[in-house]
Amino acid sequence: ELQLIERFSTQAAMEGLYLEMQPIMSLTAPHESLNFEVLLRMRDDKGHVIPTDRLIAAGEHSGRMSAIDRWVLSTTLDWLYHNQSRLAHINFVCMNLSGASLNDEKFIDDVVAMLEHHKLLAKRLCLEITESVALHDLNNTRRFIDKVRSYGAKVALDDFGAGYTSFSYLKDLPADLIKIDGSFIVN
């Protein structure tokens, strides 16, 4: 993790990053639409995959999560742009945003600029915010949600139920999707 923190402070910070797309399919109509969740991955200098939890921890500790989230969004939008002819059955592509990014005004401005530049693709994005981050600053979260939704992007409240919240918060957060924490459905 210390090596990653050091790496994130150099020009080579984003080298080795790549995205995987995890399919999201309906259980009742699996062939009707195909959606994806973008998963961040990184390879080290020897080509070995770095564990994602280590990658995220290093990004957070180095203060570089906004830059990483910016890279993920930009790369995802580029992929959507270059594959538009093959997106007929794709309703949305989800990507997680870190709490640090949501508290970074420059990041929010950059997201708006990217959505402005890719207005036709914004409707295919679903930006995921973890429940704990969303509730940390409700006014800021609501403002972010309103901005990205004005471009047609969806917002998902991720890991719902993992924290100490109740359903009453759902009235305050205009999310399009709720992703229930896995602990509720395991076994």
C-alpha positions, 0 to 999 in steps of 0.5 A: 500500500505504501508503494501505491501511495508513493506511486500515486504522487508521481506522473505515473499515477494512473499507469496500470489502471484498467476497468472491468465490466461486471454484467448486471442482468435481470433474473426474470428477463436476462436477454432484455437488457444488459447493464454493467458495473465498472470495476476498477483494477490495477496491475503492478510493474510485473503485470500482477493484479493489485487487490482492489481494497489495497488500491482504494486504500492507497488512493484514499490515503494519498488523497488521489481518489478524486483523480482516480474517480475522474479517470474512471468516469472519463474512461467509461464515457470514452468506452461508451462513446466508441461503442455507441453502435453496440449499446442498443440493449444497455440501459446503464453502466454503474460506477462507484464514487468515493466520498472524497470525490463528492467533497471535492468541488473541482471534481464535481465541476469536472463531472459536470463538464464531462456530462456536458461534453457527453450529453447523449451518453449521460443517460447511460450512466449510473453513479453510485454513492455509498449510503454512509457517504450520502448521509455525511452531508445531505445538502451536498449529496442532494446538490450533486444528485440534482446536478448529475440527474439534470443531464439524465444520469442516474444515481444509485444509493449503494450498500443501503442498510450497511450503516445505521440509517433508516428508510426515512432518509430515502425521502431526502435522497432522490436516488433512482436505484437502491443497492441493498447491502449484501449482508441482507441477502447472503444465505 
